[in-house]
């Protein structure tokens, strides 16, 4: 395995090369392939939502720690509004990921 450099320090990323490893086709049905791709898309959306939530959490934590004029910058209305807008922007994304997950789970 070879480690790959990324800007994401929350997880390790790498490349794995298999030489002469036996492989077996699980299915050649296009519907099965479409289902696997759809599941991957839902997982990617959930992963991205988690990353966005983590960024919001870090921004709020920083706003509560960083001080200006002897007050945490998180106490200023403009900063509160920015954090609230970020949180409000995440909610439709969260609902979409939940809906997509339930829709995928409901497929036969």
matplotlib code that plots the C-alpha trace (Angstrom):
import matplotlib.pyplot as plt

x = [0.0, 1.1, 0.1, -1.3, -0.9, -4.2, -5.4, -7.8, -6.0, -8.9, -8.2, -5.5, -5.8, -3.8, -3.5, -3.5, -2.3, -3.2, -1.1, -2.4, -5.2, -8.1, -11.3, -14.8, -17.6, -20.4, -23.1, -23.3, -26.8, -27.0, -29.6, -27.2, -24.4, -26.8, -27.8, -24.1, -23.4, -26.4, -25.3, -21.9, -23.4, -25.5, -22.4, -20.4, -23.2, -23.2, -19.4, -19.5, -22.3, -20.2, -17.2, -19.4, -20.8, -17.2, -16.2, -19.2, -18.4, -14.8, -15.9, -18.2, -15.5, -13.0, -15.6, -16.1, -12.4, -11.0, -11.3, -11.4, -12.1, -12.0, -15.0, -15.2, -15.9, -18.8, -20.6, -20.7, -24.0, -22.3, -20.4, -23.5, -25.3, -22.6, -22.6, -26.4, -26.4, -23.9, -26.1, -29.2, -27.5, -26.6, -30.2, -31.5, -28.4, -29.0, -32.6, -31.6, -29.1, -31.7, -34.3, -31.8, -30.8, -34.4, -35.2, -32.3, -33.2, -36.8, -35.7, -36.4]
y = [0.0, 3.5, 6.5, 9.4, 13.0, 14.9, 18.1, 16.0, 15.2, 13.4, 10.1, 8.2, 7.8, 5.4, 3.3, -0.5, -2.4, -6.1, -8.2, -11.6, -11.5, -13.7, -11.8, -12.9, -10.9, -10.6, -9.6, -8.4, -7.1, -3.4, -2.9, -4.3, -2.0, 1.0, 0.1, -0.2, 3.2, 4.8, 3.4, 4.9, 8.3, 8.2, 7.3, 10.1, 12.6, 11.4, 11.7, 15.2, 16.2, 15.0, 17.0, 20.1, 19.6, 19.1, 22.4, 24.2, 22.7, 23.9, 27.4, 27.6, 26.4, 28.9, 31.7, 30.9, 30.7, 33.6, 37.0, 40.5, 43.6, 41.2, 39.2, 36.0, 36.8, 34.4, 36.9, 39.4, 39.5, 39.3, 36.1, 34.6, 35.3, 33.7, 30.5, 30.4, 30.7, 27.9, 25.7, 26.6, 25.7, 22.2, 21.3, 20.8, 18.8, 16.6, 16.1, 15.2, 12.6, 11.1, 11.0, 9.4, 6.8, 5.9, 5.8, 3.6, 1.3, 1.0, -0.3, -4.0]
z = [0.0, -0.7, 1.4, -0.6, 0.5, 1.0, 2.7, 4.8, 8.1, 9.6, 7.8, 5.9, 2.2, 0.1, -3.0, -3.0, -6.0, -6.4, -8.7, -9.8, -7.3, -8.2, -9.1, -9.5, -11.1, -8.6, -11.2, -14.8, -14.3, -15.0, -12.3, -9.7, -10.9, -10.8, -7.2, -6.1, -7.7, -6.1, -2.7, -3.3, -4.1, -0.9, 1.2, -0.5, 0.3, 3.9, 4.2, 2.7, 5.1, 8.0, 6.8, 6.5, 10.0, 11.3, 9.7, 11.3, 14.7, 14.4, 13.4, 16.4, 18.7, 17.3, 17.6, 21.2, 22.0, 19.9, 21.7, 20.4, 22.6, 25.6, 24.4, 22.4, 18.8, 18.9, 21.0, 18.2, 16.2, 12.8, 13.7, 15.3, 12.0, 9.9, 12.1, 12.0, 8.2, 7.9, 10.3, 8.3, 5.1, 6.4, 7.4, 3.8, 3.0, 6.1, 5.1, 1.6, 2.8, 5.1, 2.3, -0.2, 2.4, 3.1, -0.6, -1.3, 1.6, 0.3, -3.1, -3.7]

ax = plt.figure().add_subplot(projection="3d")
ax.plot(x, y, z, "-o")
ax.set_aspect("equal")
plt.show()
